Amino acid sequence: MARPLIGLSFAAAATSTIRVATGVLLLPEHNPIVVAKQAASLDVLSGGRLTLGVGVGWSREEFDALGVPFARRTARTEEYVAAMRALWRSDVASFTGDFVQFSSIRVNPKPCGATIPIIFGGNSDSALRRAATLGDGWYGFNLDGVPELADRLDFLAAQGRDLAELRIAVALRNPARRDIADLASLGVDELVIVDSPPDDPGSATEWVSALADRWL
């Protein structure tokens, strides 16, 4: 239930070239009009560096706490994506769906590139179908090595979408430097390193440098 866009705003302000991304924002737990406004604002302030990773969520308890129905969360997510893209695309936008309706509203600023890349997270068949049919990319999380990744990419390609059109980001359960060449050959654009920062902010620079030494 955290607000990742707040943290990314801090990261974007402290950097100038790296892309910032949610990995992932559980979209059906949020108001899509608010998310569209916040995401576009962050995209503009960062100079077009935002990628919006979204997921459908899995914790019924979280949905109950927020007063959002757990049922049909996938359909809600898909509709929210369509509504946000309408807001980014049109100066005056209207939308009618099962979960969100609005008429002749303005949401500014608009994203730098007219839209914001939306990456669907998840390793299941249904998540991959969403990435293929609705997404600008796919984020596979906690995959059990290169063989599982290759299997998931084969399934993604079988959905009829050219993988070259999608941005592929993955996080492996136990990544190693020797995996990098295999990932590149499979068409992976980004290896996400999952690691926890130190408790002491003063040690953050040393921590980042150690990660760079290991992976770059």
C-alpha positions as CSV (number, residue, x, y, z in Angstrom):
1,M,0.0,0.0,0.0
2,A,3.1,2.2,-0.1
3,R,3.3,5.1,-2.5
4,P,6.3,4.2,-4.7
5,L,5.9,7.3,-6.9
6,I,6.9,9.4,-3.8
7,G,10.1,7.5,-3.4
8,L,10.8,7.7,-7.1
9,S,10.4,11.4,-7.0
10,F,13.3,11.6,-4.6
11,A,15.4,9.3,-6.7
12,A,14.6,11.3,-9.9
13,A,15.6,14.6,-8.2
14,A,18.9,13.1,-7.0
15,T,19.9,11.8,-10.5
16,S,20.0,12.9,-14.0
17,T,20.3,10.0,-16.4
18,I,19.0,6.7,-14.8
19,R,15.5,5.6,-15.5
20,V,13.1,5.2,-12.6
21,A,10.5,2.6,-12.4
22,T,7.9,1.0,-10.2
23,G,8.4,-2.7,-9.7
24,V,5.5,-3.0,-9.4
25,L,2.6,-0.7,-8.4
26,L,-0.5,-2.7,-7.6
27,L,-2.7,-0.6,-9.9
28,P,-6.2,-1.8,-8.8
29,E,-5.5,-0.6,-5.3
30,H,-5.2,3.0,-6.5
31,N,-7.4,5.6,-8.1
32,P,-6.4,5.6,-11.8
33,I,-7.0,9.4,-12.3
34,V,-4.7,10.1,-9.4
35,V,-2.1,7.7,-10.6
36,A,-2.2,9.1,-14.1
37,K,-1.6,12.6,-12.7
38,Q,1.2,11.6,-10.3
39,A,2.9,9.5,-12.9
40,A,2.8,12.2,-15.6
41,S,4.1,14.8,-13.2
42,L,7.0,12.6,-12.2
43,D,7.7,11.8,-15.9
44,V,7.9,15.5,-16.7
45,L,10.0,16.4,-13.7
46,S,12.4,13.6,-14.5
47,G,12.7,14.5,-18.1
48,G,10.8,11.5,-19.4
49,R,12.6,8.9,-17.3
50,L,9.6,7.0,-15.8
51,T,8.5,3.5,-16.6
52,L,5.3,2.4,-14.8
53,G,5.4,-1.2,-13.8
54,V,2.0,-2.5,-12.7
55,G,0.6,-5.6,-11.2
56,V,-2.9,-6.9,-10.2
57,G,-2.1,-7.7,-6.6
58,W,-2.5,-10.9,-4.6
59,S,-3.3,-10.0,-1.0
60,R,-7.0,-10.1,-0.3
61,E,-6.2,-8.5,3.1
62,E,-4.7,-5.4,1.4
63,F,-7.7,-5.0,-0.8
64,D,-10.1,-5.4,2.2
65,A,-8.2,-2.8,4.1
66,L,-8.5,-0.3,1.3
67,G,-12.1,-1.1,0.6
68,V,-11.4,-2.3,-2.9
69,P,-13.1,-5.5,-4.1
70,F,-10.6,-8.4,-4.6
71,A,-12.8,-10.0,-7.2
72,R,-12.3,-8.9,-10.8
73,R,-9.0,-7.1,-9.9
74,T,-7.5,-8.2,-13.2
75,A,-10.4,-6.6,-15.2
76,R,-10.1,-3.6,-13.0
77,T,-6.4,-3.3,-13.8
78,E,-6.9,-3.6,-17.5
79,E,-9.6,-0.9,-17.5
80,Y,-7.5,1.4,-15.3
81,V,-4.6,1.1,-17.8
82,A,-7.0,2.1,-20.7
83,A,-8.3,5.0,-18.7
84,M,-4.9,6.4,-17.8
85,R,-3.8,6.2,-21.4
86,A,-6.9,8.1,-22.4
87,L,-6.0,10.8,-19.9
88,W,-2.4,11.0,-21.2
89,R,-3.5,11.1,-24.8
90,S,-6.3,13.6,-24.8
91,D,-6.5,17.2,-23.7
92,V,-10.1,16.7,-22.6
93,A,-10.8,13.0,-21.8
94,S,-13.8,11.0,-21.2
95,F,-14.1,7.3,-20.3
96,T,-16.8,4.9,-19.4
97,G,-16.2,1.4,-18.0
98,D,-17.3,-1.0,-15.3
99,F,-14.9,0.4,-12.7
100,V,-14.1,4.0,-13.7
101,Q,-16.1,6.7,-15.4
102,F,-15.3,10.3,-16.1
103,S,-16.5,12.9,-18.6
104,S,-14.6,15.9,-20.2
105,I,-11.8,16.2,-17.6
106,R,-8.3,17.5,-18.0
107,V,-5.3,15.9,-16.4
108,N,-2.0,17.9,-16.8
109,P,0.9,17.8,-17.3
110,K,1.0,15.3,-20.2
111,P,3.9,12.8,-20.2
112,C,7.1,13.8,-22.1
113,G,6.6,11.2,-24.8
114,A,2.8,11.5,-25.1
115,T,2.5,8.4,-22.9
116,I,4.4,6.5,-20.3
117,P,5.6,2.9,-20.9
118,I,3.5,0.4,-18.9
119,I,5.2,-2.8,-18.0
120,F,3.1,-5.7,-16.7
121,G,4.7,-7.7,-13.9
122,G,4.1,-11.4,-13.0
123,N,5.3,-14.8,-14.1
124,S,2.0,-16.6,-14.7
125,D,0.5,-17.4,-18.1
126,S,-2.2,-14.7,-17.5
127,A,0.3,-12.1,-16.6
128,L,2.3,-12.8,-19.7
129,R,-0.9,-12.6,-21.8
130,R,-1.6,-9.1,-20.3
131,A,2.0,-8.0,-21.2
132,A,1.6,-9.2,-24.7
133,T,-1.8,-7.7,-25.4
134,L,-1.8,-4.5,-23.3
135,G,1.8,-3.8,-22.3
136,D,4.9,-2.0,-23.4
137,G,6.9,-4.7,-21.7
138,W,7.1,-7.4,-19.1
139,Y,8.8,-7.7,-15.7
140,G,9.5,-11.2,-14.5
141,F,10.3,-11.3,-10.8
142,N,12.1,-13.9,-8.7
143,L,12.6,-16.2,-11.7
144,D,14.4,-19.5,-10.9
145,G,17.3,-18.9,-13.3
146,V,17.8,-18.7,-17.1
147,P,15.9,-21.9,-18.0
148,E,12.7,-20.7,-16.4
149,L,13.1,-17.3,-18.0
150,A,13.6,-18.9,-21.4
151,D,10.4,-20.9,-20.9
152,R,8.4,-17.7,-20.0
153,L,9.8,-15.9,-23.0
154,D,8.8,-18.7,-25.3
155,F,5.2,-18.5,-23.9
156,L,5.3,-14.7,-24.3
157,A,6.4,-14.9,-27.9
158,A,3.6,-17.5,-28.6
159,Q,1.0,-14.8,-27.8
160,G,1.7,-13.3,-31.1
161,R,3.6,-10.2,-30.0
162,D,7.0,-9.4,-31.4
163,L,9.4,-9.5,-28.4
164,A,11.4,-6.8,-30.0
165,E,8.5,-4.5,-29.4
166,L,8.6,-5.2,-25.6
167,R,11.0,-4.0,-22.9
168,I,12.0,-7.1,-20.9
169,A,13.2,-6.7,-17.4
170,V,13.8,-9.6,-15.0
171,A,14.9,-10.3,-11.5
172,L,16.5,-13.8,-10.9
173,R,16.3,-15.5,-7.6
174,N,20.1,-16.1,-7.5
175,P,21.7,-14.0,-10.2
176,A,25.3,-14.4,-11.2
177,R,27.6,-12.5,-13.6
178,R,27.8,-15.5,-15.8
179,D,24.0,-15.2,-16.5
180,I,24.4,-11.8,-18.2
181,A,25.4,-13.1,-21.6
182,D,22.6,-15.6,-21.6
183,L,20.1,-12.9,-20.7
184,A,21.3,-10.7,-23.5
185,S,21.0,-13.5,-26.0
186,L,17.4,-14.0,-24.9
187,G,16.6,-10.4,-25.6
188,V,16.5,-9.2,-22.0
189,D,16.9,-5.4,-21.7
190,E,17.4,-5.1,-18.0
191,L,18.6,-7.3,-15.1
192,V,17.0,-6.0,-11.9
193,I,19.3,-6.6,-8.9
194,V,17.2,-7.0,-5.8
195,D,19.1,-5.9,-2.7
196,S,18.4,-4.0,0.4
197,P,20.1,-0.7,1.1
198,P,22.0,-0.2,4.3
199,D,20.2,1.2,7.4
200,D,22.7,4.0,7.6
201,P,22.1,6.5,4.7
202,G,25.7,7.6,5.0
203,S,26.7,4.1,3.8
204,A,24.6,4.3,0.7
205,T,27.3,5.5,-1.6
206,E,29.6,2.7,-0.6
207,W,26.8,0.2,-1.0
208,V,26.0,1.4,-4.6
209,S,29.7,1.4,-5.5
210,A,30.0,-2.2,-4.3
211,L,27.0,-3.3,-6.4
212,A,28.6,-1.5,-9.4
213,D,31.9,-3.2,-8.9
214,R,30.2,-6.6,-8.8
215,W,27.9,-6.2,-11.7
216,L,29.5,-3.7,-14.1
